[in-house]
Amino acid sequence: MGCFVLCSRADPGIITKSNHASLIKIYAYDAVLFRKGIVCPTCNMEKPARSKHCGLCNICVHRFDHHCVWVNNCIGAFNTKYFFLYLFTLTGMAASIALITGAFLLQVVRLSNMMHGSYIDEQGQEQAVDILFLVQHLFLTFPRIVFMLGFVVILTLVLGAYCCFNLYLALTNQTSNEWYKSRRVGCSPHVTAQPQDRRVVYKNIYSNGIWMNLKEIFKPLTVLGKKKRT
């Protein structure tokens, strides 16, 4: 809940006239996904590289990733770390609920000695308890618990896959917006494309190695920090 509140309340990196001059110096334009001189018609300011205007929030966001409906806020340079923490803790919570619920049901089966029992089938024949019968019996005995377990397992898998995708973006220093745009123009990192009859090579110029990419998530770049690093 703490990560959720931080993510939803934190400034994602709103670009204003007062901070525009400093934010525009942080990232270079790659001339493929981000071109110099593009002006946001709503905010009436030149778009810094890696920024985007969010139509839902009606603001331009520095290092825009996406607008998250879960937290009702944009995910940008300054709250990506909170979004990561929220996503990973949410996945951990779902996984722990699934493990505890599964352990409870296994304990019920063990204490009842059900796996060593038998049942009479529709033909009147005595059959040993198998996994299918066990699942059916548990669902009839604890319908809400079994349904919840199935839902939480699916939720854990979906969230886990999304965590892996976001981890990949973090390790390669990409945003969801950049990942989508690179495929929308028909190219991916280090792949040659031919937009507008002019041969261009798109390369992710923002990646500085795994450690520095992760560090940038939890400590966003500033003009001062960039000068020190260069």
Backbone as numpy.savetxt, mean C-alpha at the origin, in Angstrom:
# Nx Ny Nz CAx CAy CAz Cx Cy Cz
-4.81 2.13 15.68 -5.63 3.33 15.68 -4.76 4.59 15.68
-3.64 4.52 16.40 -2.74 5.67 16.42 -2.17 5.96 15.04
-1.76 4.91 14.33 -1.25 5.09 12.96 -2.34 5.62 12.04
-3.57 5.16 12.23 -4.69 5.62 11.41 -4.92 7.12 11.62
-4.92 7.55 12.88 -5.14 8.96 13.19 -4.02 9.82 12.62
-2.77 9.37 12.80 -1.63 10.12 12.28 -1.69 10.25 10.77
-2.04 9.15 10.11 -2.09 9.14 8.65 -3.21 10.04 8.12
-4.34 10.03 8.79 -5.48 10.81 8.32 -5.36 12.29 8.66
-4.63 12.61 9.73 -4.52 14.00 10.18 -3.27 14.71 9.66
-2.23 13.96 9.33 -0.95 14.56 8.97 -1.03 15.25 7.62
-0.22 16.28 7.47 -0.09 16.99 6.20 0.62 16.09 5.20
-0.02 15.75 4.07 0.63 14.86 3.11 1.74 15.54 2.31
1.79 16.86 2.40 2.76 17.62 1.60 2.06 18.60 0.70
1.12 19.35 1.26 0.34 20.30 0.49 1.25 21.40 -0.04
1.19 21.64 -1.35 2.01 22.67 -1.98 1.26 24.00 -1.95
1.86 24.98 -1.31 1.27 26.31 -1.22 2.24 27.32 -1.83
1.77 28.54 -1.97 2.63 29.58 -2.53 3.83 29.86 -1.63
3.68 29.61 -0.33 4.77 29.89 0.60 5.88 28.84 0.55
5.54 27.58 0.28 6.57 26.53 0.24 6.89 26.04 -1.16
6.24 26.63 -2.17 6.41 26.17 -3.55 7.85 26.30 -4.01
8.49 27.43 -3.69 9.85 27.68 -4.16 10.84 26.65 -3.63
10.65 26.19 -2.40 11.56 25.19 -1.83 11.24 23.78 -2.31
9.95 23.45 -2.45 9.58 22.10 -2.86 9.94 21.82 -4.32
9.94 22.86 -5.15 10.20 22.65 -6.57 11.68 22.31 -6.82
12.53 22.58 -5.83 13.97 22.32 -5.98 14.37 20.92 -5.52
13.47 20.20 -4.88 13.86 18.93 -4.26 14.09 17.83 -5.28
13.18 17.68 -6.24 13.30 16.60 -7.22 13.52 17.18 -8.61
14.35 16.49 -9.39 14.58 16.89 -10.78 13.45 16.35 -11.66
13.24 16.99 -12.78 12.25 16.53 -13.75 12.88 15.45 -14.63
12.15 14.34 -14.81 12.71 13.26 -15.63 12.38 13.42 -17.11
11.56 14.42 -17.46 11.21 14.75 -18.85 10.35 13.68 -19.52
9.91 12.69 -18.76 9.01 11.66 -19.31 7.70 11.66 -18.53
7.77 11.35 -17.26 6.57 11.40 -16.42 6.32 12.82 -15.91
7.39 13.54 -15.67 7.28 14.90 -15.13 8.11 15.85 -15.98
7.43 16.86 -16.52 8.09 17.84 -17.39 8.04 19.21 -16.76
9.10 19.94 -16.96 9.22 21.29 -16.42 8.27 22.23 -17.16
7.71 23.17 -16.40 6.87 24.19 -17.00 5.38 23.87 -17.03
4.98 22.70 -16.51 3.56 22.35 -16.47 2.91 23.07 -15.28
1.89 23.84 -15.55 1.22 24.63 -14.52 -0.10 23.98 -14.15
-0.37 23.86 -12.85 -1.65 23.34 -12.38 -2.72 24.42 -12.62
-3.74 24.12 -13.42 -4.74 25.15 -13.72 -5.60 25.54 -12.52
-5.68 24.66 -11.52 -6.49 24.97 -10.34 -5.70 25.80 -9.33
-4.49 25.34 -9.01 -3.67 26.04 -8.03 -2.88 27.19 -8.63
-2.80 27.24 -9.98 -2.09 28.29 -10.69 -0.62 28.37 -10.27
0.02 27.20 -10.14 1.43 27.11 -9.81 2.08 26.05 -10.67
3.36 26.23 -10.95 4.10 25.21 -11.68 4.22 23.95 -10.83
3.94 22.82 -11.44 3.96 21.56 -10.70 5.39 21.11 -10.43
5.77 20.92 -9.17 7.09 20.31 -8.89 7.11 18.87 -9.38
8.29 18.37 -9.69 8.43 16.97 -10.10 7.89 16.05 -9.00
7.20 15.00 -9.43 6.61 13.97 -8.56 5.36 14.46 -7.83
4.86 15.64 -8.17 3.64 16.15 -7.53 2.44 15.88 -8.42
1.25 16.04 -7.84 0.02 15.85 -8.59 -1.10 16.60 -7.88
-2.04 17.09 -8.66 -3.21 17.74 -8.08 -4.26 16.68 -7.78
-4.73 16.65 -6.54 -5.78 15.70 -6.13 -7.13 16.36 -6.34
-7.94 15.77 -7.18 -9.26 16.33 -7.46 -10.21 16.21 -6.29
-10.00 15.24 -5.42 -10.88 15.06 -4.26 -10.59 16.08 -3.17
-9.30 16.29 -2.90 -8.91 17.25 -1.86 -8.75 18.66 -2.42
-8.66 18.77 -3.75 -8.48 20.06 -4.43 -7.18 20.74 -4.01
-6.11 19.97 -3.93 -4.80 20.50 -3.56 -3.74 19.80 -4.40
-2.59 20.45 -4.55 -1.43 19.81 -5.15 -0.60 19.21 -4.02
-0.14 17.98 -4.21 0.57 17.25 -3.15 1.98 16.91 -3.61
2.94 17.22 -2.76 4.35 16.93 -3.01 4.61 15.43 -2.91
5.28 14.88 -3.90 5.54 13.43 -4.00 4.24 12.64 -3.79
3.27 12.95 -4.63 1.93 12.37 -4.51 1.97 10.88 -4.79
1.37 10.10 -3.90 1.27 8.65 -4.10 -0.15 8.29 -4.56
-1.13 8.53 -3.72 -2.52 8.29 -4.10 -3.43 8.92 -3.05
-4.71 9.00 -3.37 -5.69 9.44 -2.38 -6.29 8.19 -1.75
-6.13 8.06 -0.44 -6.57 6.86 0.27 -7.96 7.07 0.85
-8.91 6.27 0.41 -10.28 6.39 0.93 -10.38 5.82 2.34
-9.44 4.97 2.73 -9.46 4.42 4.09 -9.29 5.52 5.13
-8.35 6.42 4.87 -8.03 7.46 5.84 -8.58 8.82 5.43
-9.25 8.88 4.26 -9.83 10.13 3.76 -8.77 11.24 3.69
-7.62 10.89 3.13 -6.53 11.85 3.01 -5.62 11.42 1.87
-4.91 12.38 1.32 -3.90 12.05 0.32 -2.68 11.44 1.01
-1.98 10.58 0.28 -0.72 10.04 0.77 0.39 10.70 -0.03
1.22 11.45 0.67 2.29 12.18 0.01 3.60 12.05 0.77
4.51 12.99 0.50 5.87 12.90 1.05 5.89 12.87 2.57
4.99 13.62 3.21 5.11 13.81 4.65 4.29 12.83 5.49
3.40 12.06 4.88 2.64 11.08 5.68 2.73 9.67 5.12
3.62 9.44 4.15 3.80 8.08 3.64 4.27 7.14 4.73
5.12 7.62 5.63 5.62 6.77 6.72 4.48 6.32 7.62
3.53 7.22 7.88 2.38 6.86 8.72 1.48 5.86 7.99
1.35 6.03 6.68 0.55 5.09 5.90 1.18 3.71 5.92
2.52 3.65 5.81 3.21 2.36 5.88 2.97 1.70 7.24
3.14 2.47 8.30 2.93 1.92 9.64 1.49 1.45 9.82
0.55 2.24 9.33 -0.87 1.86 9.43 -1.14 0.58 8.66
-0.60 0.48 7.44 -0.86 -0.68 6.60 -0.25 -1.95 7.20
0.98 -1.86 7.68 1.65 -3.05 8.23 1.05 -3.46 9.57
0.68 -2.49 10.41 0.04 -2.86 11.68 -1.36 -3.43 11.45
-2.07 -2.92 10.45 -3.39 -3.45 10.12 -3.27 -4.89 9.63
-2.27 -5.14 8.79 -2.04 -6.52 8.31 -1.65 -7.43 9.46
-0.80 -6.93 10.36 -0.41 -7.73 11.52 -1.58 -8.04 12.44
-2.48 -7.06 12.60 -3.65 -7.28 13.44 -4.56 -8.34 12.82
-4.79 -8.25 11.51 -5.64 -9.24 10.83 -5.02 -10.64 10.92
-3.70 -10.72 10.74 -3.02 -12.02 10.82 -3.09 -12.59 12.23
-2.94 -11.74 13.24 -2.98 -12.23 14.62 -4.38 -12.72 14.99
-5.40 -12.01 14.52 -6.79 -12.46 14.77 -7.03 -13.82 14.11
-6.52 -13.98 12.88 -6.68 -15.25 12.18 -5.97 -16.38 12.93
-4.76 -16.12 13.43 -4.01 -17.14 14.15 -4.68 -17.51 15.47
-5.17 -16.51 16.20 -5.82 -16.78 17.48 -7.12 -17.56 17.28
-7.89 -17.16 16.25 -9.15 -17.86 15.97 -8.89 -19.29 15.52
-7.89 -19.46 14.64 -7.55 -20.81 14.20 -7.06 -21.68 15.35
-6.28 -21.08 16.26 -5.80 -21.84 17.41 -6.95 -22.26 18.33
-7.95 -21.37 18.47 -9.12 -21.71 19.28 -9.87 -22.91 18.70
-10.10 -22.89 17.39 -10.82 -23.99 16.76 -10.03 -25.29 16.83
-8.72 -25.20 16.65 -7.89 -26.40 16.77 -7.92 -26.96 18.18
-7.96 -26.08 19.17 -8.04 -26.52 20.56 -9.37 -27.22 20.82
-10.43 -26.70 20.24 -11.75 -27.34 20.38 -11.72 -28.75 19.80
-11.12 -28.87 18.60 -11.03 -30.18 17.95 -10.18 -31.14 18.78
-9.08 -30.64 19.32 -8.18 -31.50 20.09 -8.83 -31.98 21.39
-9.49 -31.07 22.10 -10.10 -31.44 23.38 -11.30 -32.37 23.19
-12.00 -32.22 22.08 -13.17 -33.07 21.83 -12.78 -34.42 21.24
-11.50 -34.57 20.88 -11.02 -35.83 20.29 -11.83 -36.19 19.04
-12.24 -35.17 18.30 -13.14 -35.35 17.18 -12.49 -36.10 16.02
-11.19 -35.90 15.81 -10.54 -36.52 14.67 -10.47 -38.05 14.78
-10.64 -38.56 15.98 -10.61 -40.01 16.17 -12.01 -40.61 16.21
-13.02 -39.79 15.93 -14.39 -40.28 15.97 -14.87 -40.75 14.61
-16.14 -41.03 14.52 -16.76 -41.47 13.27 -18.18 -40.92 13.19
-18.79 -41.03 12.01 -20.16 -40.55 11.82 -20.87 -41.47 10.84
-22.19 -41.38 10.83 -23.01 -42.18 9.92 -23.40 -41.31 8.73
-23.03 -41.75 7.52 -23.34 -40.96 6.32 -24.78 -41.17 5.88
-25.16 -40.60 4.74 -26.55 -40.66 4.26 -26.95 -42.08 3.87
-25.98 -42.92 3.54 -26.29 -44.31 3.20 -26.31 -45.23 4.42
-26.13 -44.64 5.59 -26.15 -45.44 6.81 -24.84 -46.12 7.10
-23.78 -45.72 6.38 -22.48 -46.34 6.59 -21.66 -45.51 7.59
-20.90 -46.21 8.42 -20.05 -45.52 9.38 -18.76 -45.07 8.68
-18.46 -43.79 8.80 -17.28 -43.23 8.15 -16.40 -42.53 9.19
-15.08 -42.60 8.95 -14.15 -41.88 9.83 -14.25 -40.38 9.54
-14.04 -39.60 10.57 -14.10 -38.14 10.41 -12.94 -37.68 9.54
-13.29 -36.93 8.47 -12.26 -36.35 7.62 -12.30 -34.82 7.72
-11.44 -34.16 6.97 -11.32 -32.70 7.06 -12.62 -32.02 6.62
-13.23 -32.51 5.53 -14.46 -31.89 5.04 -15.57 -31.96 6.08
-15.74 -33.14 6.71 -16.76 -33.27 7.75 -16.44 -32.38 8.94
-15.15 -32.28 9.27 -14.73 -31.46 10.40 -15.06 -29.99 10.16
-14.78 -29.50 8.95 -15.08 -28.10 8.63 -16.58 -27.86 8.67
-17.36 -28.78 8.13 -18.82 -28.64 8.16 -19.35 -28.62 9.59
-18.80 -29.50 10.41 -19.25 -29.57 11.80 -18.91 -28.28 12.55
-17.69 -27.77 12.36 -17.30 -26.54 13.03 -18.14 -25.36 12.55
-18.46 -25.34 11.25 -19.28 -24.24 10.73 -20.69 -24.28 11.31
-21.25 -25.48 11.48 -22.59 -25.60 12.06 -22.58 -25.30 13.55
-21.47 -25.62 14.22 -21.38 -25.40 15.66 -20.99 -23.96 16.00
-20.02 -23.43 15.25 -19.55 -22.05 15.48 -19.62 -21.26 14.17
-20.81 -21.01 13.64 -20.92 -20.37 12.32 -20.27 -18.99 12.25
-20.47 -18.18 13.29 -19.92 -16.82 13.25 -18.39 -16.83 13.32
-17.86 -17.71 14.17 -16.41 -17.78 14.33 -15.74 -18.28 13.05
-16.30 -19.32 12.43 -15.71 -19.87 11.21 -15.83 -18.86 10.06
-16.97 -18.18 9.97 -17.14 -17.17 8.93 -16.14 -16.04 9.13
-15.98 -15.62 10.39 -15.02 -14.55 10.67 -13.61 -14.98 10.32
-13.27 -16.24 10.62 -11.93 -16.74 10.31 -11.67 -16.71 8.81
-12.64 -17.16 8.03 -12.49 -17.13 6.58 -12.32 -15.71 6.05
-13.12 -14.79 6.59 -13.03 -13.39 6.16 -11.68 -12.78 6.51
-11.20 -13.05 7.73 -9.95 -12.46 8.18 -8.76 -13.06 7.42
-8.83 -14.33 7.08 -7.76 -14.95 6.29 -7.67 -14.29 4.91
-8.83 -14.09 4.27 -8.84 -13.42 2.96 -8.32 -11.99 3.10
-8.75 -11.30 4.16 -8.29 -9.94 4.39 -6.78 -9.88 4.60
-6.26 -10.86 5.34 -4.81 -10.90 5.57 -4.04 -11.10 4.27
-4.54 -11.98 3.40 -3.88 -12.22 2.12 -3.91 -10.97 1.23
-5.07 -10.29 1.19 -5.18 -9.08 0.37 -4.28 -7.98 0.90
-4.34 -7.75 2.22 -3.49 -6.72 2.82 -2.01 -7.07 2.70
-1.69 -8.36 2.85 -0.31 -8.78 2.71 0.22 -8.51 1.31
-0.61 -8.78 0.29 -0.20 -8.51 -1.09 -0.01 -7.01 -1.30
-0.89 -6.21 -0.73 -0.78 -4.76 -0.86 0.46 -4.24 -0.12
0.78 -4.85 1.02 2.00 -4.50 1.74 3.24 -4.79 0.90
3.25 -5.94 0.25 4.38 -6.30 -0.60 4.54 -5.32 -1.76
3.41 -4.90 -2.34 3.46 -3.93 -3.44 4.02 -2.60 -2.96
3.55 -2.13 -1.81 4.05 -0.86 -1.27 5.51 -0.95 -0.85
5.91 -2.12 -0.36 7.32 -2.32 -0.02 8.19 -2.26 -1.27
7.69 -2.85 -2.35 8.40 -2.79 -3.63 8.54 -1.34 -4.10
7.47 -0.55 -3.98 7.53 0.86 -4.37 8.53 1.62 -3.51
8.55 1.32 -2.21 9.47 2.01 -1.31 10.92 1.66 -1.64
11.19 0.38 -1.89 12.57 -0.05 -2.16 13.09 0.49 -3.48
12.19 0.77 -4.43 12.59 1.30 -5.73 12.35 2.80 -5.84
11.88 3.42 -4.75 11.61 4.86 -4.72 10.65 5.26 -5.83
9.51 4.60 -5.86 8.43 4.96 -6.76 7.19 5.25 -5.95
6.27 5.99 -6.52 4.95 6.17 -5.93 3.94 5.38 -6.76
2.77 5.16 -6.20 1.72 4.48 -6.95 1.38 5.25 -8.22
1.37 6.58 -8.10 1.08 7.43 -9.25 2.12 7.25 -10.35
3.40 7.19 -9.97 4.46 7.02 -10.95 4.43 5.62 -11.56
4.17 4.63 -10.73 4.09 3.25 -11.23 2.98 3.12 -12.27
1.84 3.75 -11.98 0.70 3.69 -12.91 0.99 4.49 -14.18
1.57 5.69 -14.03 1.85 6.53 -15.19 2.88 5.90 -16.10
3.87 5.21 -15.52 4.90 4.59 -16.35 4.31 3.50 -17.23
3.29 2.81 -16.78 2.63 1.79 -17.58 1.57 2.37 -18.49
1.03 3.50 -18.09 0.03 4.16 -18.92 0.64 4.70 -20.21
1.87 5.17 -20.14 2.54 5.66 -21.34 3.24 4.54 -22.10
3.05 3.32 -21.59 3.57 2.16 -22.30 5.02 1.85 -22.05
5.51 2.25 -20.84 6.90 1.96 -20.54 7.04 1.66 -19.07
8.13 1.00 -18.71 8.47 0.71 -17.34 9.94 1.02 -17.15
10.45 1.05 -15.91 11.84 1.43 -15.70 12.83 0.67 -16.57
13.71 1.43 -17.23 14.79 0.89 -18.06 14.25 0.21 -19.33
13.03 0.57 -19.76 12.45 0.02 -20.99 12.27 1.15 -21.98
12.59 0.91 -23.24 12.50 1.95 -24.25 11.07 2.10 -24.74
10.64 3.34 -24.91 9.32 3.63 -25.42 9.44 4.64 -26.56
8.35 4.88 -27.27 8.37 5.79 -28.38 7.14 6.68 -28.37
7.00 7.59 -27.40 5.85 8.47 -27.36 6.03 9.64 -28.32
4.99 10.00 -29.02 4.96 11.14 -29.92 6.06 11.08 -30.98
6.28 9.87 -31.53 7.24 9.67 -32.60 8.66 10.11 -32.22
8.98 10.11 -30.96 10.32 10.49 -30.51 10.81 9.45 -29.52
11.93 8.82 -29.84 12.39 7.71 -29.02 12.97 8.22 -27.71
12.40 7.75 -26.59 12.79 8.20 -25.27 13.03 6.97 -24.40
14.02 7.04 -23.54 14.28 5.97 -22.58 13.85 6.46 -21.21
12.85 5.79 -20.64 12.39 6.16 -19.29 13.20 5.41 -18.26
13.78 6.15 -17.34 14.55 5.55 -16.26 14.13 6.20 -14.95
13.97 5.39 -13.93 13.62 5.91 -12.61 14.83 6.61 -12.02
14.86 7.93 -12.14 16.04 8.70 -11.70 16.01 8.99 -10.21
14.94 8.61 -9.53 14.79 8.97 -8.12 15.30 7.89 -7.17
15.64 6.73 -7.69 16.13 5.64 -6.84 17.60 5.85 -6.51
17.94 5.76 -5.22 19.31 5.96 -4.76 19.81 4.77 -3.94
19.29 3.59 -4.21 19.68 2.42 -3.44 18.65 2.11 -2.37
18.60 0.86 -1.96 17.56 0.41 -1.05 17.55 1.19 0.26
18.71 1.36 0.88 18.77 2.02 2.17 18.34 3.47 2.08
18.84 4.20 1.09 18.48 5.61 0.93 17.01 5.76 0.53
16.49 4.82 -0.24 15.08 4.88 -0.62 14.18 4.72 0.60
14.53 3.77 1.47 13.75 3.58 2.69 13.90 4.78 3.62
15.10 5.33 3.69 15.33 6.48 4.54 14.50 7.67 4.08
14.33 7.80 2.77 13.54 8.92 2.23 12.07 8.82 2.63
11.58 7.60 2.85 10.19 7.43 3.28 10.00 7.99 4.68
10.92 7.67 5.57 10.76 8.07 6.97 11.39 9.42 7.29
12.22 9.90 6.38 12.78 11.25 6.54 12.77 11.92 5.17
11.63 12.54 4.81 11.49 13.14 3.49 12.58 14.17 3.20
12.95 14.24 1.94 14.01 15.14 1.52 13.60 16.60 1.68
14.57 17.42 2.02 14.40 18.87 2.04 15.50 19.46 1.17
15.38 20.72 0.84 16.40 21.37 0.02 17.75 21.34 0.73
17.77 21.58 2.05 19.00 21.55 2.83 19.61 20.16 2.83
18.77 19.16 3.06 19.25 17.77 3.08 19.78 17.33 1.73
19.15 17.81 0.66 19.60 17.46 -0.68 20.96 18.06 -0.96
21.19 19.28 -0.53 22.49 19.93 -0.75 23.60 19.20 0.00
23.30 18.75 1.23 24.29 18.02 2.01 24.65 16.70 1.33
23.63 16.00 0.78 23.86 14.70 0.19 24.65 14.82 -1.11
24.39 15.91 -1.88 25.11 16.09 -3.12 26.51 16.63 -2.88
